[in-house]
Amino acid sequence: MQRVTGIGGIFIKARDPETLKTWYRRHLGIDIQDWGGASFRWHTPERPEPEGVTVWSIFPADSRYFDPSPAPFMVNYRVDDLDAVLTALRAEGCEVDEKVESSEFGRFGWVMDPERNRIELWQPPERRSG
């Protein structure tokens, strides 16, 4: 079973989110949207249609979204089969969050690495035809 298929997002905590967003906009040209981040669209030779997306976003320093990790960042990795990956991680003794979330954006699960960094696993939604 292939586990991680790519990076779905990178999330950064900031003491001053607006100043940091302005810096990234001005100096790196990142088109930060009103929701607080940017979406980078891409494709691969196997999937030439531009369906892939990597999200980059800044969170306030006091955000609880990364809990229980003390890290000021979180990486979101794409997976094809979230349930299978979470089952395998549990069987290997990893600290896997019991919560799994589903929305129009796909399915999400979380695991902690040995350094206490929270990792978000994302199974994108099925492509809609038509």
DSSP file (Angstrom, degrees, kcal/mol; ACC not computed):
  #  RESIDUE AA STRUCTURE BP1 BP2  ACC     N-H-->O    O-->H-N    N-H-->O    O-->H-N    TCO  KAPPA ALPHA  PHI   PSI    X-CA   Y-CA   Z-CA
    1    1 A M              0   0    0      0, 0.0     2,-0.3     0, 0.0     0, 0.0   0.000 360.0 360.0 360.0 127.3    0.0    0.0    0.0
    2    2 A Q        -     0   0    0      1,-0.2    78,-0.3     3,-0.0    79,-0.3  -0.643 360.0-173.1 -75.5 137.0    1.3    3.4   -0.9
    3    3 A R        +     0   0    0     -2,-0.3    77,-0.5     1,-0.3     2,-0.4   0.873  61.3  28.8 -98.4 -78.3    0.9    5.7    2.0
    4    4 A V  E     +A   79   0A   0     75,-0.1    -1,-0.3     1,-0.1    75,-0.2  -0.725  53.3 177.4 -90.4 132.2    1.8    9.4    1.3
    5    5 A T  E     -     0   0A   0     73,-2.8     2,-0.3    -2,-0.4    74,-0.2   0.452  62.5 -41.5-110.3  -4.9    1.2   10.6   -2.3
    6    6 A G  E    S-A   78   0A   0     72,-0.8    72,-2.6     0, 0.0     2,-0.6  -0.958  70.7 -64.9 164.9-179.2    2.2   14.2   -1.9
    7    7 A I  E     -A   77   0A   0     -2,-0.3    70,-0.3    70,-0.3     3,-0.1  -0.872  34.7-178.1 -99.6 123.1    1.9   17.3    0.3
    8    8 A G  E     -     0   0A   0     68,-2.6    47,-2.9    -2,-0.6     2,-0.3   0.714  63.7 -15.2 -91.4 -24.2   -1.6   18.7    0.6
    9    9 A G  E     -Ab  76  55A   0     67,-1.9    67,-3.0    45,-0.3     2,-0.4  -0.972  44.2-142.5-174.1 158.0   -0.7   21.7    2.8
   10   10 A I  E     -Ab  75  56A   0     45,-2.4    47,-2.3    -2,-0.3     2,-0.4  -0.997  21.7-167.2-131.5 126.1    1.7   23.6    5.0
   11   11 A F  E     -Ab  74  57A   0     63,-2.8    63,-2.1    -2,-0.4     2,-0.4  -0.954   2.2-169.4-122.1 133.0    0.4   25.5    7.9
   12   12 A I  E     -Ab  73  58A   0     45,-2.4    47,-3.5    -2,-0.4     2,-0.3  -0.965  15.4-139.5-125.6 133.0    2.4   28.0   10.0
   13   13 A K  E     - b   0  59A   0     59,-3.4     2,-0.4    -2,-0.4    48,-0.1  -0.701  24.3-169.6 -86.3 145.0    1.6   29.7   13.3
   14   14 A A  E     - b   0  60A   0     45,-2.0    47,-1.8    -2,-0.3    48,-0.2  -0.998  31.2-145.5-138.3 139.2    2.4   33.4   13.6
   15   15 A R  S    S+     0   0    0     -2,-0.4    -1,-0.1     1,-0.3    47,-0.1   0.855 108.9  24.9 -65.4 -34.8    2.5   35.9   16.4
   16   16 A D  S  > S+     0   0    0      1,-0.1     4,-2.2    -3,-0.1     3,-0.3  -0.734  74.7 179.9-131.3  81.7    1.4   38.6   14.0
   17   17 A P  H  > S+     0   0    0      0, 0.0     4,-2.7     0, 0.0     5,-0.2   0.849  79.2  52.6 -54.7 -40.7   -0.5   36.8   11.1
   18   18 A E  H  > S+     0   0    0      1,-0.2     4,-2.3     2,-0.2     5,-0.1   0.908 110.5  47.0 -66.2 -41.0   -1.3   40.0    9.2
   19   19 A T  H  > S+     0   0    0     -3,-0.3     4,-2.3     2,-0.2    -1,-0.2   0.905 113.8  48.6 -65.4 -40.6    2.3   41.2    9.1
   20   20 A L  H  X S+     0   0    0     -4,-2.2     4,-2.4     2,-0.2    -2,-0.2   0.913 110.8  49.9 -67.1 -42.0    3.6   37.7    8.1
   21   21 A K  H  X S+     0   0    0     -4,-2.7     4,-2.5    -5,-0.2    -2,-0.2   0.923 111.0  50.2 -60.2 -44.1    0.9   37.5    5.3
   22   22 A T  H  X S+     0   0    0     -4,-2.3     4,-2.9     2,-0.2     5,-0.3   0.905 109.7  51.0 -60.9 -42.4    2.0   40.9    4.1
   23   23 A W  H  X>S+     0   0    0     -4,-2.3     4,-3.0     1,-0.2     5,-0.5   0.933 112.1  45.7 -61.6 -47.0    5.6   39.9    4.1
   24   24 A Y  H  X5S+     0   0    0     -4,-2.4     6,-1.7     1,-0.2     4,-1.4   0.879 114.8  48.6 -65.6 -37.4    4.9   36.7    2.0
   25   25 A R  H  X5S+     0   0    0     -4,-2.5     4,-0.8     4,-0.2    -2,-0.2   0.955 119.0  38.1 -63.2 -50.8    2.7   38.7   -0.4
   26   26 A R  H  <5S+     0   0    0     -4,-2.9    -2,-0.2    -5,-0.2    -3,-0.2   0.922 127.4  29.8 -70.4 -47.1    5.3   41.4   -0.9
   27   27 A H  H  <5S+     0   0    0     -4,-3.0    -3,-0.2    -5,-0.3    -1,-0.2   0.771 133.2  26.5 -92.2 -26.6    8.5   39.5   -0.9
   28   28 A L  H  <<S-     0   0    0     -4,-1.4    -3,-0.2    -5,-0.5    -2,-0.2   0.454  96.3-125.6-115.2  -4.2    7.6   36.1   -2.3
   29   29 A G     <  +     0   0    0     -4,-0.8     2,-0.4    -5,-0.4    -4,-0.2   0.732  45.8 166.5  70.3  22.4    4.5   37.1   -4.4
   30   30 A I        -     0   0    0     -6,-1.7     2,-1.8    -9,-0.1    -1,-0.2  -0.597  38.0-133.0 -75.5 126.6    2.2   34.6   -2.7
   31   31 A D        -     0   0    0     -2,-0.4     2,-0.4     8,-0.1     8,-0.3  -0.564  28.5-166.9 -81.7  80.3   -1.4   35.4   -3.6
   32   32 A I        -     0   0    0     -2,-1.8     6,-0.2   -11,-0.2     2,-0.1  -0.564   7.5-147.4 -77.2 126.6   -2.9   35.2   -0.1
   33   33 A Q    >   -     0   0    0      4,-3.4     3,-2.1    -2,-0.4     4,-0.1  -0.312  29.9 -95.4 -89.4 172.0   -6.7   35.1   -0.1
   34   34 A D  T 3  S+     0   0    0      1,-0.3    -1,-0.1     2,-0.1    -2,-0.1   0.765 120.2  66.3 -59.0 -27.2   -9.2   36.5    2.4
   35   35 A W  T 3  S-     0   0    0      2,-0.2    -1,-0.3     1,-0.1     3,-0.1   0.547 122.8-100.7 -76.2  -5.1   -9.4   33.0    4.1
   36   36 A G  S <  S+     0   0    0     -3,-2.1    22,-1.7     1,-0.3     2,-0.2   0.493  87.5  49.2 107.2   4.3   -5.8   33.4    5.2
   37   37 A G  E     -C   57   0A   0     20,-0.2    -4,-3.4    -4,-0.1    -1,-0.3  -0.828  69.0-108.4-154.0-168.2   -3.8   31.3    2.7
   38   38 A A  E     -C   56   0A   0     18,-2.8    18,-2.7    -2,-0.2     2,-0.5  -0.940  16.4-138.5-134.1 153.8   -3.0   30.4   -0.9
   39   39 A S  E     -C   55   0A   0     -2,-0.3     2,-0.6    -8,-0.3    16,-0.2  -0.971  10.9-158.7-116.0 124.5   -3.7   27.4   -3.1
   40   40 A F  E     -C   54   0A   0     14,-3.1    14,-2.4    -2,-0.5     2,-0.3  -0.908  13.1-154.2-102.7 115.1   -1.0   26.1   -5.4
   41   41 A R  E     +C   53   0A   0     -2,-0.6     2,-0.3    12,-0.2    12,-0.2  -0.664  23.9 156.9 -91.5 145.0   -2.5   24.1   -8.3
   42   42 A W  E     -C   52   0A   0     10,-1.9    10,-1.4    -2,-0.3     2,-0.3  -0.943  22.6-154.8-155.0 170.6   -0.4   21.4  -10.0
   43   43 A H        -     0   0    0     -2,-0.3     6,-0.0     7,-0.2     3,-0.0  -0.944  10.0-139.6-146.9 168.4   -0.6   18.2  -12.1
   44   44 A T        -     0   0    0      3,-1.4     3,-0.5    -2,-0.3     8,-0.0  -0.823  34.1-104.2-124.8 164.9    1.6   15.2  -12.8
   45   45 A P  S    S+     0   0    0      0, 0.0    -1,-0.1     0, 0.0     0, 0.0   0.858 124.4  51.7 -57.6 -33.7    2.3   13.2  -16.0
   46   46 A E  S    S+     0   0    0      1,-0.3    -3,-0.0     2,-0.1     0, 0.0   0.797 123.5  28.8 -72.6 -27.5    0.0   10.5  -14.7
   47   47 A R  S    S+     0   0    0     -3,-0.5    -3,-1.4     1,-0.1     4,-0.3  -0.709  70.7 172.9-132.2  79.8   -2.8   13.0  -14.0
   48   48 A P        +     0   0    0      0, 0.0    -1,-0.1     0, 0.0    -2,-0.1   0.716  53.1  93.5 -68.2 -20.0   -2.3   15.8  -16.6
   49   49 A E  S    S-     0   0    0      1,-0.1     2,-2.6     2,-0.0     3,-0.4  -0.523  93.1-110.3 -70.4 140.6   -5.5   17.6  -15.6
   50   50 A P  S    S+     0   0    0      0, 0.0    -7,-0.2     0, 0.0    -1,-0.1  -0.387  74.5 128.5 -74.1  74.4   -4.8   20.3  -13.0
   51   51 A E        +     0   0    0     -2,-2.6    -8,-0.2    -4,-0.3     2,-0.1   0.693  40.7  94.5-100.4 -21.5   -6.5   18.6  -10.1
   52   52 A G  E     - C   0  42A   0    -10,-1.4   -10,-1.9    -3,-0.4     2,-0.3  -0.396  49.8-179.0 -74.2 148.0   -3.8   18.7   -7.5
   53   53 A V  E     - C   0  41A   0    -12,-0.2     2,-0.5    -2,-0.1   -12,-0.2  -0.991  17.5-162.3-147.0 138.4   -3.6   21.4   -4.9
   54   54 A T  E     - C   0  40A   0    -14,-2.4   -14,-3.1    -2,-0.3     2,-0.4  -0.991  19.0-148.2-118.3 125.8   -1.3   22.3   -2.1
   55   55 A V  E     -bC   9  39A   0    -47,-2.9   -45,-2.4    -2,-0.5     2,-0.4  -0.752  10.5-168.6 -96.7 138.9   -2.6   24.7    0.4
   56   56 A W  E     +bC  10  38A   0    -18,-2.7   -18,-2.8    -2,-0.4     2,-0.3  -0.998  19.1 165.7-125.7 127.7   -0.4   27.2    2.3
   57   57 A S  E     -bC  11  37A   0    -47,-2.3   -45,-2.4    -2,-0.4     2,-0.4  -0.997  31.7-137.7-149.9 149.3   -1.9   29.0    5.2
   58   58 A I  E     -b   12   0A   0    -22,-1.7   -45,-0.2    -2,-0.3   -47,-0.0  -0.902  21.2-167.1-106.8 133.0   -1.0   31.1    8.3
   59   59 A F  E     -b   13   0A   0    -47,-3.5   -45,-2.0    -2,-0.4   -23,-0.0  -0.832  32.0 -95.6-113.2 153.5   -2.7   30.5   11.6
   60   60 A P  E >   -b   14   0A   0      0, 0.0     3,-2.1     0, 0.0   -45,-0.2  -0.371  37.3-114.1 -62.7 150.2   -2.7   32.7   14.7
   61   61 A A  T 3  S+     0   0    0    -47,-1.8   -46,-0.1     1,-0.3   -48,-0.1   0.782 116.3  53.7 -57.9 -29.3   -0.1   31.7   17.3
   62   62 A D  T 3  S+     0   0    0    -48,-0.2    -1,-0.3   -47,-0.1   -47,-0.0   0.305  78.0 133.3 -92.6  11.0   -2.8   30.8   19.8
   63   63 A S    <   -     0   0    0     -3,-2.1     3,-0.3     1,-0.1    -4,-0.0  -0.342  45.2-157.8 -59.5 139.2   -4.6   28.4   17.3
   64   64 A R  S >  S+     0   0    0      1,-0.2     3,-1.4     2,-0.1    -1,-0.1   0.382  70.0  98.9 -96.5   0.6   -5.5   25.1   18.9
   65   65 A Y  T 3  S+     0   0    0      1,-0.3    -1,-0.2     3,-0.1    -2,-0.0   0.785  82.6  48.7 -62.5 -28.3   -5.7   23.3   15.5
   66   66 A F  T >  S+     0   0    0     -3,-0.3     3,-2.1     3,-0.1    -1,-0.3   0.542  94.8 163.6 -88.7  -6.7   -2.2   21.9   15.9
   67   67 A D  T <   +     0   0    0     -3,-1.4    -3,-0.0     1,-0.3    -4,-0.0  -0.229  54.5  27.0 -58.1 143.2   -2.8   20.6   19.4
   68   68 A P  T 3  S+     0   0    0      0, 0.0    -1,-0.3     0, 0.0    -2,-0.1  -0.946 106.4  89.7 -91.1  15.1   -1.4   18.6   21.1
   69   69 A S    <   -     0   0    0     -3,-2.1    48,-0.1     1,-0.1    -3,-0.1  -0.482  59.4-155.5 -72.2 138.3    1.7   19.5   19.2
   70   70 A P        +     0   0    0      0, 0.0    -1,-0.1     0, 0.0    47,-0.1   0.504  60.2 114.8 -85.5  -4.6    3.8   22.3   20.5
   71   71 A A        -     0   0    0     45,-0.5    47,-0.1    -5,-0.2    -5,-0.1  -0.294  69.2-135.3 -69.4 149.2    5.3   23.0   17.0
   72   72 A P  S    S+     0   0    0      0, 0.0   -59,-3.4     0, 0.0     2,-0.3   0.197  85.5  47.3 -87.8  17.5    4.5   26.2   15.2
   73   73 A F  E     -A   12   0A   0    -61,-0.2     2,-0.3    -7,-0.1    45,-0.3  -0.957  59.4-163.1-148.0 163.6    3.8   24.3   12.0
   74   74 A M  E     -A   11   0A   0    -63,-2.1   -63,-2.8    -2,-0.3     2,-0.4  -0.962  11.6-147.2-149.9 138.7    1.9   21.4   10.6
   75   75 A V  E     -Ad  10 119A   0     43,-0.6    45,-2.1    -2,-0.3     2,-0.5  -0.890   7.8-150.7-106.8 137.9    2.2   19.5    7.3
   76   76 A N  E     -Ad   9 120A   0    -67,-3.0   -68,-2.6    -2,-0.4   -67,-1.9  -0.937  13.9-160.8-107.1 123.4   -0.7   18.0    5.6
   77   77 A Y  E     -Ad   7 121A   0     43,-2.9    45,-2.9    -2,-0.5   -70,-0.3  -0.881  15.1-125.9-108.9 137.9    0.1   14.9    3.5
   78   78 A R  E     +Ad   6 122A   0    -72,-2.6   -73,-2.8    -2,-0.4   -72,-0.8  -0.577  30.3 179.3 -77.1 140.5   -2.2   13.5    0.7
   79   79 A V  E     -A    4   0A   0     43,-2.6     3,-0.2    -2,-0.2   -75,-0.1  -0.962  29.3-144.6-136.3 155.4   -3.1    9.8    0.9
   80   80 A D  S    S+     0   0    0    -77,-0.5     2,-0.3    -2,-0.3    -1,-0.1   0.782  96.3  27.6 -88.0 -29.9   -5.3    7.7   -1.3
   81   81 A D     >  -     0   0    0    -78,-0.3     4,-2.1   -79,-0.3    -1,-0.2  -0.772  64.0-179.5-137.8  88.2   -6.9    5.5    1.4
   82   82 A L  H  > S+     0   0    0     -2,-0.3     4,-2.8    -3,-0.2     5,-0.3   0.895  82.6  52.7 -57.5 -45.8   -7.1    7.3    4.8
   83   83 A D  H  > S+     0   0    0      1,-0.2     4,-2.4     2,-0.2    -1,-0.2   0.915 110.3  47.5 -60.3 -43.8   -8.6    4.4    6.6
   84   84 A A  H  > S+     0   0    0      2,-0.2     4,-2.3     1,-0.2    -1,-0.2   0.902 113.2  48.4 -64.8 -41.2   -6.0    1.9    5.5
   85   85 A V  H  X S+     0   0    0     -4,-2.1     4,-2.6     2,-0.2    -2,-0.2   0.935 112.9  47.3 -65.6 -45.7   -3.1    4.3    6.4
   86   86 A L  H  X S+     0   0    0     -4,-2.8     4,-2.4     1,-0.2    -2,-0.2   0.900 111.9  50.9 -63.2 -40.1   -4.6    5.1    9.9
   87   87 A T  H  X S+     0   0    0     -4,-2.4     4,-2.3    -5,-0.3    -1,-0.2   0.926 111.8  47.5 -61.7 -45.3   -5.1    1.3   10.5
   88   88 A A  H  X S+     0   0    0     -4,-2.3     4,-1.5     2,-0.2    -2,-0.2   0.908 111.4  50.5 -63.7 -42.2   -1.5    0.6    9.5
   89   89 A L  H  <>S+     0   0    0     -4,-2.6     5,-2.6     1,-0.2    -1,-0.2   0.906 110.7  49.1 -64.0 -41.3   -0.2    3.4   11.8
   90   90 A R  H ><5S+     0   0    0     -4,-2.4     3,-1.8     1,-0.2    -1,-0.2   0.924 109.4  52.2 -62.0 -43.8   -2.2    2.1   14.7
   91   91 A A  H 3<5S+     0   0    0     -4,-2.3    -1,-0.2     1,-0.3    -2,-0.2   0.786 106.7  54.6 -63.4 -27.4   -0.9   -1.4   14.2
   92   92 A E  T 3<5S-     0   0    0     -4,-1.5    -1,-0.3    -5,-0.2    -2,-0.2   0.388 122.6-106.5 -87.7   3.2    2.7    0.0   14.2
   93   93 A G  T < 5 +     0   0    0     -3,-1.8    -3,-0.2     1,-0.2    -2,-0.1   0.627  66.7 152.2  85.3  13.8    2.1    1.6   17.6
   94   94 A C      < -     0   0    0     -5,-2.6     2,-1.1    -6,-0.2    -1,-0.2  -0.412  55.6-107.1 -76.3 155.2    1.9    5.2   16.3
   95   95 A E  E     -E  112   0A   0     17,-0.6    17,-2.3    -2,-0.1     2,-0.5  -0.724  47.5-179.5 -84.1  99.0   -0.2    7.8   18.3
   96   96 A V  E     -E  111   0A   0     -2,-1.1    15,-0.2    15,-0.2     2,-0.1  -0.878  28.9-120.6-107.5 130.3   -3.2    8.2   16.0
   97   97 A D        -     0   0    0     13,-2.2    13,-0.3    -2,-0.5    -2,-0.0  -0.457  14.2-140.4 -64.9 136.3   -6.0   10.6   16.8
   98   98 A E  S    S+     0   0    0     -2,-0.1     2,-0.2    11,-0.1    -1,-0.1   0.762  77.0  94.4 -68.8 -25.0   -9.4    8.8   17.1
   99   99 A K        -     0   0    0     11,-0.0    11,-0.5     2,-0.0     2,-0.4  -0.486  50.3-179.9 -74.6 134.9  -11.1   11.7   15.3
  100  100 A V        -     0   0    0     -2,-0.2     2,-0.4     9,-0.1     9,-0.2  -0.997  12.7-155.2-129.6 130.4  -11.6   11.5   11.5
  101  101 A E  E     -F  108   0A   0      7,-2.2     7,-2.9    -2,-0.4     2,-0.4  -0.868   6.8-166.9-110.8 142.0  -13.3   14.4    9.8
  102  102 A S  E     +F  107   0A   0     -2,-0.4     2,-0.3     5,-0.2     5,-0.2  -0.977  21.2 142.2-124.8 139.1  -15.2   14.4    6.5
  103  103 A S  E >   -F  106   0A   0      3,-2.2     3,-1.7    -2,-0.4    -2,-0.0  -0.894  68.1 -76.8-155.4-176.3  -16.4   17.3    4.5
  104  104 A E  T 3  S+     0   0    0     -2,-0.3     3,-0.1     1,-0.3    -2,-0.0   0.677 127.8  60.9 -64.0 -15.6  -16.7   18.5    0.9
  105  105 A F  T 3  S-     0   0    0      1,-0.3     2,-0.3    19,-0.1    -1,-0.3   0.532 118.5-100.5 -88.3  -7.6  -12.9   19.0    1.0
  106  106 A G  E <   -F  103   0A   0     -3,-1.7    -3,-2.2    18,-0.2     2,-0.4  -0.863  51.5 -44.0 124.9-159.9  -12.3   15.3    1.7
  107  107 A R  E     -FG 102 123A   0     16,-2.4    16,-2.8    -2,-0.3     2,-0.4  -0.907  48.3-162.4-117.1 143.1  -11.4   13.2    4.7
  108  108 A F  E     +FG 101 122A   0     -7,-2.9    -7,-2.2    -2,-0.4     2,-0.3  -0.967  13.3 166.8-129.7 139.4   -8.9   14.1    7.4
  109  109 A G  E     - G   0 121A   0     12,-2.2    12,-3.5    -2,-0.4     2,-0.3  -0.920  19.3-140.7-141.2 167.6   -7.0   12.2   10.1
  110  110 A W  E     + G   0 120A   0    -11,-0.5   -13,-2.2   -13,-0.3     2,-0.3  -0.970  15.2 178.1-138.4 148.4   -4.1   12.9   12.4
  111  111 A V  E     -EG  96 119A   0      8,-2.0     8,-3.0    -2,-0.3     2,-0.4  -0.980  24.1-129.5-142.2 150.9   -1.0   11.2   13.8
  112  112 A M  E     -EG  95 118A   0    -17,-2.3   -17,-0.6    -2,-0.3     6,-0.2  -0.857  18.9-141.9-101.5 136.8    1.9   12.5   16.0
  113  113 A D    >   -     0   0    0      4,-2.2     3,-2.1    -2,-0.4     4,-0.1  -0.397  37.8 -92.4 -85.7 174.6    5.5   11.8   15.1
  114  114 A P  T 3  S+     0   0    0      0, 0.0    -1,-0.1     0, 0.0    -2,-0.0   0.708 127.1  56.8 -62.9 -19.3    8.1   11.0   17.7
  115  115 A E  T 3  S-     0   0    0      2,-0.1     3,-0.1   -46,-0.0    -3,-0.0   0.329 121.3-107.3 -91.3   7.0    9.0   14.7   18.1
  116  116 A R    <   +     0   0    0     -3,-2.1     2,-0.5     1,-0.3   -45,-0.5   0.752  69.2 149.5  71.7  28.0    5.4   15.5   18.9
  117  117 A N        -     0   0    0    -48,-0.1    -4,-2.2   -47,-0.1     2,-0.4  -0.807  46.4-129.2 -88.4 128.9    4.7   17.2   15.6
  118  118 A R  E     - G   0 112A   0     -2,-0.5   -43,-0.6   -45,-0.3     2,-0.5  -0.647  22.9-160.8 -79.5 131.9    1.0   16.8   14.6
  119  119 A I  E     -dG  75 111A   0     -8,-3.0    -8,-2.0    -2,-0.4     2,-0.5  -0.957   5.3-148.5-116.5 129.4    0.7   15.4   11.0
  120  120 A E  E     -dG  76 110A   0    -45,-2.1   -43,-2.9    -2,-0.5     2,-0.4  -0.854   7.7-157.4 -98.9 131.2   -2.5   15.8    9.1
  121  121 A L  E     -dG  77 109A   0    -12,-3.5   -12,-2.2    -2,-0.5     2,-0.5  -0.921  11.2-165.8-108.6 133.4   -3.4   13.1    6.6
  122  122 A W  E     -dG  78 108A   0    -45,-2.9   -43,-2.6    -2,-0.4   -14,-0.2  -0.972  17.5-166.5-129.0 123.4   -5.8   14.1    3.8
  123  123 A Q  E     - G   0 107A   0    -16,-2.8   -16,-2.4    -2,-0.5   -43,-0.1  -0.929  30.6-134.2-102.4 108.5   -7.8   11.9    1.4
  124  124 A P        -     0   0    0      0, 0.0   -18,-0.2     0, 0.0     3,-0.1  -0.175  30.0 -93.5 -59.1 155.9   -9.0   14.3   -1.3
  125  125 A P        -     0   0    0      0, 0.0     3,-0.1     0, 0.0   -21,-0.1  -0.287  50.1 -88.1 -66.2 156.2  -12.7   13.9   -2.3
  126  126 A E        -     0   0    0      1,-0.1     2,-0.1    -3,-0.1   -20,-0.0  -0.374  52.8 -99.8 -60.5 142.1  -13.5   11.7   -5.3
  127  127 A R        -     0   0    0     -3,-0.1     2,-0.5     1,-0.1    -1,-0.1  -0.416  33.9-132.6 -64.7 138.2  -13.4   13.6   -8.5
  128  128 A R        -     0   0    0     -2,-0.1     2,-0.2    -3,-0.1    -1,-0.1  -0.799  17.2-140.1 -92.9 132.9  -16.8   14.6   -9.8
  129  129 A S              0   0    0     -2,-0.5    -1,-0.0     1,-0.2     0, 0.0  -0.609 360.0 360.0 -89.0 153.9  -17.5   13.9  -13.4
  130  130 A G              0   0    0     -2,-0.2    -1,-0.2     0, 0.0    -2,-0.0   0.438 360.0 360.0  96.8 360.0  -19.4   16.3  -15.6
